[in-house]
């Protein structure tokens, strides 16, 4: 996302995830707060319009879109001192952020649109969004549109949820306006019947039936060797039957486990 700069040079997009911005640059949607020492008549809060202009007392429209806060202060001081004041000292800050949106959705406490407030890392964004839920899956994805003029499309980055939670990743990943962060939910399956540890388990990448059985502690004392997988398909519920013995001997394929599968390990009858 570029900033409207009233005809000034466009602000360059970040070249990489770890490229630091020179400072927060204001744009449409921001409201800036100006404090003028001993001049209350020009102090106050002012919104930046869609053209990047600021309607400022005595000066009317001033183009500030794309400028860092310190440059906004210098520009206003120069314009005021040229026609109205001998010496004026301004302090400029942001009263309301709104020009640099990022989106975070999925398994976080407070998903939705957030606004960058200067340099913001992926970890800081996740904290602002209420942190990761217990239901968060193994990966967090960051999608970033490529700058205008480059190849169309977007860059996609993936991060480990566990490493983000521990702080090993994410602290040096700086966000840019327009970024989309998604936190996927855990993919779970359920296993019950004649198995050592029935319950709910997370699906690891490429998990198969035999691996799922091992994850749940293997067959119970009275297991028959037959397993049913109850699965919701496009045409409704389906029930698939498998012989663990044949799979173990390489006589049958070891099927993949899918999200929401219910595995029932059948009991043998004497």
N, C-alpha and C positions, 0 to 999 in steps of 0.2 A: 504494500500500500504506500503510495507516495503522498506527500503533503502538498496542499495548495499553497503556492508561494506568491500569488499576485504578480506573476511574470518573472519572479526571481528564479535562479537556478534551482532545479529540483534537488531534494535531499536524497542522497544515494541510499539504496537499500543495503542492509547488512550482507556482506559477502560470505559469511560463514557463521556457524552457530556461536562461535566464541569471539566474534568481532565486537568490541565494545563501541557503543555510541558515544559521541563527544559530549552529549548531555541531552536532557529532554528537550524536544523541539515541539513547539506548540502548533496547533492546527484547528480546523473546524471541529466544533464540539467542546473545545476547552473553554473554561472561564478563568481568566487570570486576575490576580489581585495585585493592585498597584498601591504602594504606600509612598507618599511624597513627604519628605521631611519639611515640616512647617507650612505645608500647602495642602490642607484638607480638601480644597476645592477641586483638586485633580486626583484625589485618592479614591479608591473604590474597586469594585469588581466589574469586569468587562468581558463580554462574550466575543468569541472570534467567529465571524460569519463564514458561510460556505465558500467565499472567495479568499479567505485567509486574512480578511481585514478586521481591524479593531476600531470601533467608533469611540474615540477618546476625546475628553473635554479639550476645547480650544483648537484641537488638531483635526477634528472630524475623522475621516477614514485614514488609518495607518496600516500599511501592509506589514504583517508580522508572521504570516503563515510560513512554517518551516524554520523559524529562527529559534535558537536557544534562548533561555530566559535571560541570561546576561546580555545577549544582543538586543533583546526587546527593550530592556532597561536603557541601554546605550542609545538606541535609536530614538526612543521617546525623549530622553534628556537632550539630545542634539536638536530635535525639532522644537522642543519647548524653549531652549536657550537661544535659538536663532531668532525667535519673534516675540517671546513673552517674558522670559526670566533671565536674570544675569547668571544665576547659578541655581541648579535644582538637582537634588539627589533622590533617586527613585530605587525602591526595592520591589522586585517583581517576583511573584510566586504563582502557583496554580491553585485556584480555589476549587475547581472542579475539573477532573480529568474526563475526556470524552473523545479525543481524536485518534487514539491508537488502540482499537479494540483487539482483543484476542478471545478465542472461544475455548472453553474447557467443558467437556461433557463426559458422561459415563459414571464410573464408580468413585465419585468424590462427594464430599459433604454438601457442597453448594455449587452445582454445575451452572453454566450460563456464560454470559459475556462479561469479561473483566476489561479493565483499561490499564495499560502500562503507565507507570509513574516514574519514568526514567529507566535506568538499567534494571531489568527484572529477569531473574533466572527462572528456569523451569521449577526448581524447588520452591522458590518464593511464590510462584503462581499456584502451585498445588496447595501450599499452605493457605493462601488467600481463599482458595476454593474449598476450604474446610478439611483438607487432607484426604488421604486415600481411605476408602471404606474397607472393612474386613473382606468384603465381597470382591475387591479388586483382583483382576487376573494377573498373569505373570508379566505383562508388558504394557508400557505406555507409549503411545504413538504421537509424534509431532509432525504435522504437515505444514509446509511453507510454500507459498506461491513463489515462483521464480520472478525476478525483476522484469519489468517491461523491456522488450528488445531482445531478451534471451530466448532460449527454446521454451515453447509453451509447456505447461504442465506444472508440476510441483515436486519439491523434494520431500522425501519421507524419511524420518529418523525414528528408530525404535530404542527404547530404554527398558532396563530390567526394573520391575516394580520393587523387588527386594533391595536392589542397590539404591534406588531412589529413596526408599524408606530408611535405609541406613546412612544416607548421605554420600555414598560412594560415587553416585552419578547425579547429575542435574545441577550442581552448584556452579559449574562453569558454562552452562548452556543458556545463552542469553536469547530472550524472545524478541520477536519483531512484530509490528502491527500486522494483523491479518492472520497470524498463526492460529492453527487449530490443534488442540491437544485432546486426545481421547484416551480414556482409561477403560479398558474392556473388563467385563465381569469374568469371574472364574467360570470355567466350564466343568460341571460336576456330573458324576454318575452315581448311581445307588446300587448297592449289592446286598442281598439278603439270602436267607435260606441256610443251607449246610455249608457255611464258610466260617473260618476262625474268627474274623472280626467284621461282622456286618456293619454297614453304615454308609455314609456319604463320603466320596473321595473326589479329589480334583483330577481332571484329565490332563496329563502331561502330553507334550507333542508326540504324536505317533503311537499313543497307548493302544495296546491290543488286549484281547480277552485274557490270554495267559498272563500278561503283565498285570492286568487288573486283579486277577485271582491272587497273584503273588503279593500285590499291594495290600490285599485284604487278609493276608495270612494263610492262604491256601485253603484246600477243601477241609471240611469238618469230618468228624468220625463217621457219620452216616451218609456222606455224600455219594450220589450214584454215578458221578462223572458226567452227568448231563446238566447243561446250563441253558436257560432260556434268557434271551434278551428281548425285553419289551421296549419298543421304540415308536415314537410318534413320527409318522411319515407324512408325505404330501397327501396321501389318500386315507389318512387316519392311522390308528394304532396297528402295528404289526408285531408278531411274535416269531422270533428266530430261534431255532434249537441247534445246539452244538455239542459235540462229544469231545470232552477234554482229553480223553485217552487217544483218540485219533489225531487230534491236533498235536499232542505231545510226541507222537511217533512220526510226525511229518506226513500223515496220511490225509490231512485236511488243512485247509487254510486257517491261519490265526486271524480272526476278523478284527478290524479296528473298532474301538469304542467311541461313541459319539455323545455329544452333550445331551443330558437328560435321559440317557439309557438307564433302564432298571434291569439289573442282572439277578436272576433267581437261580441259585444252585440247588438242584433237585435232590430230594432225599430218596435213598434206595428203600425198597420194600423187601422184607424177608419172607 
